[in-house]
Amino acid sequence: MFAFRRLISAQLERARAGLLRRASSAGSEGEARISSVLQEKFPNAKQVRVVDVSGGCGAMYEVHVESEEFRGKRVVMQHHMINQALKDEIKGMHGLRIFTTVPEEK
């Protein structure tokens, strides 16, 4: 039981350190690179946000893109568009979480 608690405590401490590292930095090099690619591929995007969710090692990212280009397309197609835009970057990743939205009509 003690070993289990020690393991959980160590995992929590690593998670806290990762959160603090992310909060204290303006963004990693990987986040900037992926954001730049997405902004280039979706120039009319209202919002592009990229977060390294791997604790800073660059193995997994979460991307949020809000673009008019997604209007009328199913979510699967929207995500396919993101995957195509990031096809070179994806090769070095462990995982990618994609969130896409369409701007609200005025």
GUVEXMI-138636 format. One record per residue (C-alpha): residue number from 1; residue in one letter; y, x, z. Coordinates in Angstrom, 3 decimals. Example, Ala and Ser with C-alpha at 12.3 -4.5 7.8 and 13.67 -1.06 7.14 Angstrom:
! residues 2
+-----+--------+----------+----------+----------+
| num | residu |       yy |       xx |       zz |
+-----+--------+----------+----------+----------+
|   1 |      a |   -4.500 |   12.300 |    7.800 |
|   2 |      s |   -1.060 |   13.670 |    7.140 |
+-----+--------+----------+----------+----------+
***
This chain:
! residues 106
+-----+--------+----------+----------+----------+
| num | residu |       yy |       xx |       zz |
+-----+--------+----------+----------+----------+
|   1 |      m |    0.000 |    0.000 |    0.000 |
|   2 |      f |    2.400 |    2.823 |    0.841 |
|   3 |      a |    1.829 |    4.489 |   -2.548 |
|   4 |      f |    2.614 |    1.209 |   -4.292 |
|   5 |      r |    5.893 |    0.828 |   -2.382 |
|   6 |      r |    6.831 |    4.411 |   -3.184 |
|   7 |      l |    6.093 |    3.798 |   -6.878 |
|   8 |      i |    8.202 |    0.615 |   -6.934 |
|   9 |      s |   11.019 |    2.368 |   -5.077 |
|  10 |      a |   11.008 |    5.237 |   -7.583 |
|  11 |      q |   11.072 |    2.795 |  -10.523 |
|  12 |      l |   14.005 |    0.903 |   -9.003 |
|  13 |      e |   15.900 |    4.142 |   -8.437 |
|  14 |      r |   15.375 |    5.204 |  -12.083 |
|  15 |      a |   16.532 |    1.778 |  -13.263 |
|  16 |      r |   19.684 |    1.978 |  -11.101 |
|  17 |      a |   20.430 |    5.460 |  -12.417 |
|  18 |      g |   20.087 |    4.207 |  -15.994 |
|  19 |      l |   22.425 |    1.279 |  -15.326 |
|  20 |      l |   25.000 |    3.543 |  -13.722 |
|  21 |      r |   24.765 |    6.014 |  -16.598 |
|  22 |      r |   25.296 |    3.202 |  -19.106 |
|  23 |      a |   28.156 |    1.685 |  -17.126 |
|  24 |      s |   29.945 |    5.000 |  -16.765 |
|  25 |      s |   29.791 |    5.967 |  -20.443 |
|  26 |      a |   31.716 |    4.402 |  -23.282 |
|  27 |      g |   28.520 |    4.284 |  -25.326 |
|  28 |      s |   25.849 |    6.630 |  -26.523 |
|  29 |      e |   25.811 |    8.464 |  -29.825 |
|  30 |      g |   22.956 |    6.208 |  -30.947 |
|  31 |      e |   24.919 |    3.069 |  -30.072 |
|  32 |      a |   27.905 |    4.340 |  -32.061 |
|  33 |      r |   25.729 |    5.265 |  -35.074 |
|  34 |      i |   23.955 |    1.883 |  -35.161 |
|  35 |      s |   27.219 |    0.018 |  -34.640 |
|  36 |      s |   28.796 |    1.940 |  -37.512 |
|  37 |      v |   25.900 |    1.112 |  -39.857 |
|  38 |      l |   26.053 |   -2.576 |  -38.939 |
|  39 |      q |   29.830 |   -2.723 |  -39.405 |
|  40 |      e |   29.437 |   -1.077 |  -42.805 |
|  41 |      k |   26.672 |   -3.488 |  -43.900 |
|  42 |      f |   28.419 |   -6.553 |  -42.424 |
|  43 |      p |   32.132 |   -5.807 |  -43.002 |
|  44 |      n |   33.168 |   -9.399 |  -42.272 |
|  45 |      a |   31.289 |   -9.579 |  -38.975 |
|  46 |      k |   33.366 |  -11.117 |  -36.233 |
|  47 |      q |   31.452 |   -9.144 |  -33.591 |
|  48 |      v |   28.993 |   -6.236 |  -33.563 |
|  49 |      r |   27.649 |   -5.051 |  -30.216 |
|  50 |      v |   24.928 |   -2.445 |  -29.679 |
|  51 |      v |   23.386 |   -1.547 |  -26.315 |
|  52 |      d |   20.838 |    1.168 |  -25.575 |
|  53 |      v |   18.367 |   -0.717 |  -23.356 |
|  54 |      s |   16.029 |    2.247 |  -22.956 |
|  55 |      g |   18.000 |    3.786 |  -20.111 |
|  56 |      g |   19.838 |    6.199 |  -22.363 |
|  57 |      c |   17.021 |    7.901 |  -24.256 |
|  58 |      g |   17.671 |    5.990 |  -27.508 |
|  59 |      a |   14.193 |    4.538 |  -27.881 |
|  60 |      m |   15.198 |    0.863 |  -27.741 |
|  61 |      y |   18.357 |   -0.991 |  -28.649 |
|  62 |      e |   19.706 |   -4.491 |  -28.448 |
|  63 |      v |   22.053 |   -5.595 |  -31.233 |
|  64 |      h |   24.304 |   -8.643 |  -31.343 |
|  65 |      v |   25.922 |   -9.520 |  -34.664 |
|  66 |      e |   28.136 |  -12.538 |  -35.299 |
|  67 |      s |   28.792 |  -12.976 |  -39.002 |
|  68 |      e |   29.637 |  -15.665 |  -41.521 |
|  69 |      e |   27.001 |  -14.071 |  -43.786 |
|  70 |      f |   24.334 |  -15.724 |  -41.632 |
|  71 |      r |   25.585 |  -19.264 |  -42.253 |
|  72 |      g |   22.896 |  -21.436 |  -43.840 |
|  73 |      k |   20.176 |  -18.824 |  -43.313 |
|  74 |      r |   17.236 |  -19.234 |  -40.978 |
|  75 |      v |   17.026 |  -16.922 |  -37.982 |
|  76 |      v |   14.093 |  -15.071 |  -39.566 |
|  77 |      m |   16.232 |  -14.244 |  -42.614 |
|  78 |      q |   19.171 |  -13.224 |  -40.413 |
|  79 |      h |   16.936 |  -10.817 |  -38.510 |
|  80 |      h |   15.481 |   -9.526 |  -41.778 |
|  81 |      m |   19.025 |   -8.713 |  -42.924 |
|  82 |      i |   19.600 |   -6.693 |  -39.729 |
|  83 |      n |   16.255 |   -4.895 |  -40.130 |
|  84 |      q |   17.113 |   -4.007 |  -43.742 |
|  85 |      a |   20.537 |   -2.707 |  -42.712 |
|  86 |      l |   18.954 |   -0.513 |  -40.011 |
|  87 |      k |   15.794 |    0.519 |  -41.876 |
|  88 |      d |   16.530 |    4.257 |  -41.595 |
|  89 |      e |   17.531 |    4.061 |  -37.917 |
|  90 |      i |   14.504 |    1.925 |  -36.978 |
|  91 |      k |   12.143 |    4.755 |  -37.943 |
|  92 |      g |   13.108 |    6.650 |  -34.786 |
|  93 |      m |   13.079 |    3.680 |  -32.407 |
|  94 |      h |   10.444 |    2.244 |  -30.141 |
|  95 |      g |   11.915 |   -1.248 |  -30.273 |
|  96 |      l |   14.839 |   -3.368 |  -31.387 |
|  97 |      r |   16.066 |   -6.671 |  -29.966 |
|  98 |      i |   18.131 |   -8.663 |  -32.438 |
|  99 |      f |   20.544 |  -11.490 |  -31.659 |
| 100 |      t |   22.464 |  -13.095 |  -34.506 |
| 101 |      t |   25.019 |  -15.888 |  -34.483 |
| 102 |      v |   27.297 |  -17.673 |  -36.904 |
| 103 |      p |   30.978 |  -18.057 |  -35.951 |
| 104 |      e |   31.976 |  -21.568 |  -34.921 |
| 105 |      e |   33.805 |  -23.527 |  -37.577 |
| 106 |      k |   37.426 |  -24.288 |  -36.782 |
+-----+--------+----------+----------+----------+
***
